[in-house]
Amino acid sequence: MAEAVEQVLAEVDGPIKLNDLTEKVLEIYPSSAKKPNAGIRNHLRMKGVGKSIIYLDKETIIPLRVDAPGVRFRISLSRWQVNKGALPFFPSFQGWTSYIDEMQAFMLIDEQGTPAPTDVVSLKYRISGLRGDFDVLAFKMSHWFHKHNVRRNDSILVTIESWEPRRFRLEFEPEKKRRIHNEEIEYKNQELADILFDILETATHEQIYVNKAIPTAYLRLSNPRGYPGDDWTTVLNIDSRMRRVDFHITYPERRNMMERMLTEGQPPFDEQDFTPEQGEQVYQFRAALKYRNDIWRRVEIQGNQTLAEFDSILRYEFGHDTSDHLGGFWKLVRRGQTRRFRKIELGDIDPLGEGTGADIRIAGLGLQAGDRLKYVYDFGDWIEHKIIVEKVESPQG
């Protein structure tokens, strides 16, 4: 099937509907499977996206060899890169290739089409906050940097000349020239951020793989071949809705294993600022057992009260042991227009009223009528409760 898909894609010279593509594949590779189209679609999603194709929308794909040439992106140069005279493979070209061994097959050319040096070297790099140095692979560019008198905060504008094989054209841009385009760059940055966030919001899981998301997002830009905005890593750094964790783009509250180790015991949620008036407001919740919705309680609590107090009330109202087991809260945020929610951990509370979420106040959760929380009593038996904010109002009398 993979060979049949590759054969069909080799003949495609523009956008193609998924149904049309699967029919062509089945002509070459007939299948007796109950749902042969599903197998082909799954193969495209798992093996093709970011490598040979991207989805223009849910039902339309286009080969990258057709649509990627001409796309432009920016590499912003740091002091470390300039001092080393090198372009690290990650993140400079991350998202545009999947495998480090492909570095040897890269072709970099300058504005005149002359091949630029592509010697691959291993360099030491230190990450702020972590001990020790890390090895990073990079293209050695000392001669090219010296030729253009490259300085920190200058940029390299990259144009994809060819997808198969990978060929990138490099154009030097000094920082002073970039500043002329600040307004245009801000617009491009916002457009890219919105597209990436939409991809994240509609993804099955709460993260998207960089090598699939980046080509998809760039090719969905209104003018991917025009003057480029900042590189996608910079765009993520200035957008509070997302962050990069290892090889994925995810929500800001998600942490990798190293971050969890470094922040163990610290509150996972930063309480939002609120006014004295908001602290006096009364929050009315409807709390029910997740798998017994007929067992429910209505709870009223003020904004200045804490999750520890909320935990104590729920333990009492549902008849849970008030002297044993941990409780925990999560805020549920709807992901785009889907029926899925992402779970933002607020913290745990022990029977003594302490824990990572104990001191967070209700008003600091930023809740409005219709918002949802999840409460779990006893992390062993995992007794889960659904909580909905019914209304938020000023105190009576």
N, C-alpha and C positions, 0 to 999 in steps of 0.2 A: 504493500500500500504506500509506504514511504517513497518508493521509487516512482510509483504512478503519480503521486502528488507532485514530486519534483519534475517529472516529465511535463505535466500539465502547466505548472507554474512557469516553466522555461518558455512556453509558447504565449504566455499572457503579456500583453504590452500596455495594460492600463488597469483601471479598477474592474473588479469582477465580483458578481454576487456569489455568495457562498453556495447557493443552490445550483447555480450554473457550474461552479467549479467541481462540486461533488458529483454531479452527473457526468462530467468529463472524466473524472477519476474512475468512476464505476464502469465506464465504457472500456477502460484499459484493464481495470482490476475488478471484475465482477465479484460480488460478495453475497454469501447466503446468510449473513448475519441478520438478526431481526431488525436492527436499526443501523444499517451500514453508514448512513449519513452522519450519525452521531460519532462513530469511530473516526471518520475523516476529520470532522470538526474538532474533536478532542486532540487528534494528532497535530492539527494546525495550531491550536492554542498552546500545546505543551512544547512542541518542537520547532514551530515556525516563527512565532511572533518575536520580533526583535532580531531574528537571525536571517530570515529570507522574506518575511512579509510583515505588514502591520494592518490593523483593522482601522479603516476610515470611519466606520460606524459598526453597529452590531452585525450587520448582514453584508458588509462590503469590505473586501480586502484588496491590497495592491502589493505586488512584489517590491521589495526594497531596491533591487537592481534597477527598477523602472523609476521609482519616485524619490529615492535618496539623492541621486546626483544633483548638485546645485544647492543643496541645503547648506546653510552657513551657521556656525556656532562660534562662540568666543572662549578663549582660554586666557584667564587673567593671571598675570605672572606675580608670584610672591617673591619676597626677598630671598628665601631659600632656593627657589628655582633659578633666580638670576645668579646668585653666588655659585651655585653648582653648575650652571650652564646646562641645565637639563630640563626635559619635559617628562615628568613622571607619568607612567601609563595610567595610573589611577590618581586623581579623577579626570585628568586631561582628556582621555579618550574613553573613559568609562561610559557605557551606554551605547557606544558605537562599535563595540566588538565584545565578544563573550569570553575569549580565551587569551591568556597571556602569551601562549606560544605563537599567536597570530602576529605578535609584534615583529617577528622576523620577516613576515610577509608584507608588512606595511610599506607603502611608498609615500614619502613626504616630498612635495615639490614646492619651490618658491613661486613668487609672482610671475616669473618668466618661464615657468615650467621646468626649471632645472632641478634635478634631484637634490634634495637636502640630505645631510648625513643622518643615518638611522641606526647607528651603533647602539646596541642595548647594553646598559650598565646597571649594576646593583649599587644603590647608595643607602647610606644610613640616614634615618629620619626620626626625629624625636617628637612625640606627641605630648602636648601640654597636659600636665596632671598625671601622666603615667611614667613609671620608671623604665629606664633602658631605652635603647634605640631599636628601630624597626628597619628591616631591609625593604627597599622599594625598587622596582624596576623602572627604568627611565630611558628615554632617548637622549643620547649625548648631543647637545646642540651648541657647544661652546663657540664654534666658528660662526654659526649663523647669528647667535646672540651678539658676538663681538662686531660682526659686519653691520648690524643695525643699531649698535650702541644701546642695547636693551637695558631698561631700568625697572625697578620695582613699580608695580601698578600699571605698567604698559600691558598691552594685549596682543595676542595673536588671533587674527580672524581666520577661521578654518572653513574651507569650502570642500564638500565631498565631491571629488571629481569622478569617482567610480566606486561602486559598492562591491563588485566582484571583478577583479581583486580590489581590496581597499586602497584607495589613493586619495590623499588629502593635500590640498593646496594651502600653503601658509602665507598670510599677509600680515606684516608688522603694522601695529597701530600704537603710536605714543599716547600717553595718558592725556596730554593737552588736547589731542584731536578727539578723544573719547568724550571729554567734558563738553564739547560742542553739541554732542548728541544726547545729553543727559535726559531730556524730556522724552525723546523717542525710545531710549533704552528703558526708562521706567514703564512706559506703555507696553513694550515687548515683554518685560519681566512679569508684569501683572497678567498679561495674556497667557504666558507659559505657566505661571503659577495656577491660574484658574483651570487650565486644561489638565494639569497634573492632579489637582485636587478632585476634579470631576472623575478622572480615571480611578483615583483612590476610593472615592465615595461609592462608585458602582462596582468595585472589585468584590469578588466572593469573600476574600479574607481582608483583614485590616492592614494589609501591606501589599505593595506592588514591587515586582522585581525591576531593578534599575534598567537592566538591559532590554526589557520589554517596554517599560514605560517611557523611556527617553526618546527612542526613535518615533514611537507612536505620538507623543506629545508634540515634538517638533514638526512632524508632518501634518499635524492638525492645526498648526498656526495659520493665520490668515495670509502671511507672506513668509514662508520658511526660507526663501531664497533671497530675501532682502537683507538690509543691514541688521546684524544680530544684536540682541540684548545681552545681558550678562550670562555667564555660564550657569548651568542649571543648579550647581551646588551653591552658588551665591544666591540664586533665586530662592532656594529652600531656606537658606540662612536668614533671609529677611522676611519670610512668610511664616507667621505663627501657627498656621494650620497644619503644617507638615514638618517632618525632619527626615534626614537620612540616617538609617541605622544599618551599618555594615553594607550589604548589597541590596538593601530594600529602601523604599520610601514608605513612611508610615505616619501615624498620628503622633503628636508631640509627647503624649504620656507614655508611649511605648519605650521600653528600655531593653538593651541587650544584656547578656549575662554579666559582662564586666561592670556595666553601670549599676546593675542590681546589687552586685557585691559591694561596690563603693558607696551605695546609698542605703545599705541595709539598716533598718531601724529608723530611718528618716521618713517624715510624712510624704506619701507619694503624690499628694495633691496640694497645690498652693491656694490657700483661701483667698477669695477675691475681696477687694475693698468694698465696704458698704457704708451707707450713711446711718446716723443715729435713728432716723425715722424708719429705715429699712430694718434695723435691729429690733424695733418695737412691733413690726408687723407680725401678724399671725398667719402661719402656714397650715392649711388644712390638707391632710393626706388621707388617702384610702389605701390601706395595706392589706394584702391578702396572701394566703399561701399559694405558691405558684401552681401546685397540682391539685389544690382544693379551693377554687376561687369562691366557693360558697362560705368559706371560713375567712372572714375579714373583719377589720376594725377601722374605725375612723379616729384619727389622731390629730390634735391641734397642738402646735408648739410655736414658740416665738423665735424670731430671727436671731436673737442674742444667745439662745440656748445652743448646746453643742450636740455633736453626734453621739457623745457618750450618754447624754441625757435621753436622746432619741432611742438609742440602743436599750437603755434601761426600761423605757416605756414599752417598747415592742416586746421585750422579754416578759414583762408582767402581763401585758394584754393577751399574748398568745400562749401563756402558761409555760414558757421555757424556763429552765433552771437559771436563776439569777446569780448563782454562785459558782458556775462552772462553764467552761467552753468559751471560745472566742466568737465574737460577732464581727461582721464586716459590711461596709457599704460600697456601692458602685453607682455612679451616675451614668444613665443611659442616654446616648445622643443619637438621634436618627441619622443614618448615613444617606445624605441626599434625598432623593424621592423614593428610595427603596423601603422595604419593610424590615431591613436589618438595622440593628443598633450597635454602636461601639460602646464598650464598657470602660469607663474611666474610674480607676480604683481611687477611692477616697480614703481608705485606711481601715485598720482593724481596731476593735475595742475589747478589752478583757473584762471579766466580771467585776474588777475593782474600779472600772471606769477609766482605765489607762490604755494606751496603745497609740499607734501611729496616726489614727484619725480621731482620737478622743477629743481634742481641743478645737477641732474645726467647727465653726458656728454655722447654723443653718442658712443665715443670710449670706454667708460667704460662698455658698454653692452656686449662686447666680440662677436660682430656680424661678420659673414662671408657671402659671396654671397650664396643665397638660404635660409638663415634664415628668420624667420617670426616674425612679431609683430602683436599685436591687439591694435587698438586705439578706444576708445569710447568717443563720445561727448554727453554730457547731460545724466547723470546717471538716469534721470527720463524716458525720451523717448528712451534712450539706442540706440543711432545711432552708429552702429558698423562698423569699417573699417578693411579691411585686408591689411596688409603691408608686402611686400616681398623685401628683400635686393637683388637688381639686380647685383650690383657690388661695390667693394671697391677699389679705386685706388688713386695714388698720384695726387696732384693738377697739372693742366696743366698751363704752362707758368709762 
